[in-house]
Amino acid sequence: MGVSGSGKSTIGAALAQRLRVPFADADDFHPAANIAKMSAGHPLNDADRGPWLDAVGEWLAAHPDGAVMSCSALRRDYRDRLRHHASRVEFIHLAGSREVIAARMAGRPGHFMPASLLDSQFATLEPLAADEAGVTIDIDQSVDDVVQQYVDQLTEEQHS
């Protein structure tokens, strides 16, 4: 989870490969109307997000033996909606400064999410609460280091 440009798709794909589980990108679950709205520079509202979050949650529920999904899941109630479908979901909040993320967004031409919506993403973001299963990892490091940091923590939890 994280704002647009935080590396969710890149990290998610690398993590899924490392864990040898299926990977999906929540961007691929957006209906055409959502993509058109974001492409035009307009943020989604909760009515836009509802069916999309349900589709993402259903995909997660269909993979009870493990999977990785890259999904913004910026607010607690969005994450709760995903947990409604897949109660064992754990979140990795890919956190970084606005400057680091804006620079990354500038380097990915052709993506439907314009950099002009980054401020609205940060305004919407609710970091993981203490009672939510998950971790926060700083993205200002290599993809391999982010994945390793999560795998190390997962291994530590399994042995405690």
Sequence and secondary structure as in RCSB ss.txt:
>XXXX:A:sequence
MGVSGSGKSTIGAALAQRLRVPFADADDFHPAANIAKMSAGHPLNDADRGPWLDAVGEWLAAHPDGAVMSCSALR
RDYRDRLRHHASRVEFIHLAGSREVIAARMAGRPGHFMPASLLDSQFATLEPLAADEAGVTIDIDQSVDDVVQQY
VDQLTEEQHS
>XXXX:A:secstr
  STTSSHHHHHHHHHHHHT  EEEGGGGS HHHHHHHHTT    HHHHHHHHHHHHHHHHT TT  EEE    S
HHHHHHHHHH TT  EEEEE  HHHHHHHHHT TT SS GGGHHHHHHH     TTSSEEEEE SS HHHHHHHH
HHHHHHHHT 
